[in-house]
Amino acid sequence: MIIEKKILEYLHENDRGRFIDVSSVNLNYDELKSSVENLNSRKFIVLEQNKPRNFEAFGITNNRIRKINAKINSRGEEYLFCLNNSGNENCRKSKKNRFWKLAYFFG
C-alpha cells in the first residue's frame, strides 16, 4: 500500500500528460513491478505498451531494460485523494453515489 501511494504521488506531482518512468520510486524492482501491475489492473494508472527489442542474437540479454512508463488517470487521482484524506466524508459519498448511478441501469 505504501509503494502504491508513492507511485501515485510521483505520477500526480510529475503529471505533464505524458508517460513517466516510475522505476526510480523504489529500489526493489520486483516489488515495484507487482505494485504497478496491481494499480494497472484496478484501472488507476495506464501503462505504456512497448515491445522490448530482442538483442540476444548480439549477446545482450533482455534483462537490462528496466523502465516502467506509466500515467495516472482520473480514477487514480480520486484514489490518491481518498488515501490522503482517509477520514473525509467525500470519499465515502463518491462510492455511494457510484453505486446508485449503477443501480439506475440495473433497476
N, C-alpha and C positions, 0 to 999 in steps of 0.2 A: 504494500500500500504506500509506503514511503517513497519507493522508487517511482511508482506511477505518478505520485503527486509532484515529484521533482521533474519528471518528464513533461507533464502537463504545464507546470510553471515555466519551464525552459522554453517550451513551444509558444506559450502565451506571451512571454516577455519579448521573444525574438520574432514574433509573427509579422512578416512582411508580404504575405501572400504566396510565398514560395516554400518549397520543401527545405527543411533544415536538418543537418546532420546531428543526431542526438547521441552519438557514440561517446561523446565526452562527458555525459551526465554521470555515468557510473563506470568504475574500472572493471568490474566483473561483467564481461561481455555476455556470457550465457544468461545471467540473471536479468540483464538489461534487455536482451532479445526476447526472453519469455514475457517480461512486463510489457514490452511494445506489442507483442503479438496478442496479449490479453486485452490491451487497450484497443487494438485494431478490431478484434473480434466483437468487442462491445460497442463499436462504432463511435469511439471518442476521438480517434485520430485516423488519418489517411496515410498509408504507406506508399512510397514511390515504387512502382513496379519496374525494376531494372533486371535484365537478364545478365548474369555475370559472364564475362568472356572466359573462354576455356584456353588457358595458356599451358596446359600440361604437355603439349607437343614440344614446347620450348624448354621444358624442365622447371617451370614455375608453377607452384601449387596454387590452387584456388582459395586457400585459406587466408591469403594475405590481405584480401579486401574485407574490411570490417566496418563499413559505413552503413548506417541505418538512416535513411532520409524519411522524415515524416512531417505532417502538417496537422495542426489542430483544427477541428471543425466546431460548429455551434454547440453540439451535444457535449463535446469535451470542455468547452468554455463553461457551460452550465454545471457540469460535474465538478470542475475545479472550483467554481464559486461555492457550490454546496460543501465541498471539502473544507474550504477556508472558513465558511460560516456554518458550521455543523449545527449550531443551536438556532439558526434562523428559521422563521416561520415560512419564508418564501420558498425554500427548498421543499418543504413538506407540501405546500399548496400546489406547487408545479406538478408534483407526482399525482396528487389527487385530481387536478384539472386534466392531466393527460389521460387518466383512467376514464373520466366522464366524457372526454372527447371521443375516445374509442368506443365507449358504451353506446353512443349515439348511432354508430354504424351497425352495431350488432343487435340493437334493441328493436 
